[in-house]
């Protein structure tokens, strides 16, 4: 049986001037001559089967960057009125429909996708990969991990595919808006849930983060002429959006900077001394 979207060994059953046919007499697919040099009837060759621009089954000895049922991070070659087209290592680009995007994709950026067969029996890509990701008991709290951001839902947070294959989440309360879908993310495992999902955080423990937060506040003050319209009375969301930290972290960092004599703070403003 010839399988669409997979690498598979097929036997040569017929030779022509433009290539060879693989499979059986009743079910076969063309392997163009540029991939069929020195092949004879009865030979077996490993090929990938997809559809060409005229919607015909075609075989290639090239191995694509993704196969059916698997995940891969692919680059966007073009964005059109009907969707995006991804580079998957073959001559015909892979289509990513608008309805399968978890954000508005950008040309030149890469996104984690799965390969599926659509209702028209064509191979397409989808950024909706949650149900394709695995859970794991191989991680523990404190582990440093990397992964790819693939979806953001306000009430939950930013979803991360850890190592490109495991379910991870930066909860909304820990997400500070500095990560875009498609980004490669470095994080720390905060918790492994009983069902093997990973709760992540991108900020260090408070005592380790304090110096970095203080440096960022001083840098932003310097770049803003020495003053910023944020202080003790500022709303937590305002602090989060400007400084990418919680209000409590902001107050801790400002408190240390005040003790060091580097800033002054009022209910509505911080400024360099």
Secondary structure, 3 states (H helix, E strand, C coil): CCCCCCEEEEEEEEEECCEEEEECCCCEEEEEHHHCCCCCCCCEEEEEEEECCCCCEEEECCCCCCCCCCEEEEEEEEECCCEEEEECCCCCCEEEEHHHCCCCCCCCCEEEEEEEECCCCCEEEECCCHHHCECCCCCCCCCEEEEEEEEEECCCEEEEEECCCEEEEEEHHHCCCCCCCCCEEEEEEEEECCCCCEEEECCCCHHHHHHHHHHHHHHHHHHCCCEECCCCCCCHHHHHHHHCCCHHHHHHHHHHHHHCCCEEECCCCEEEC
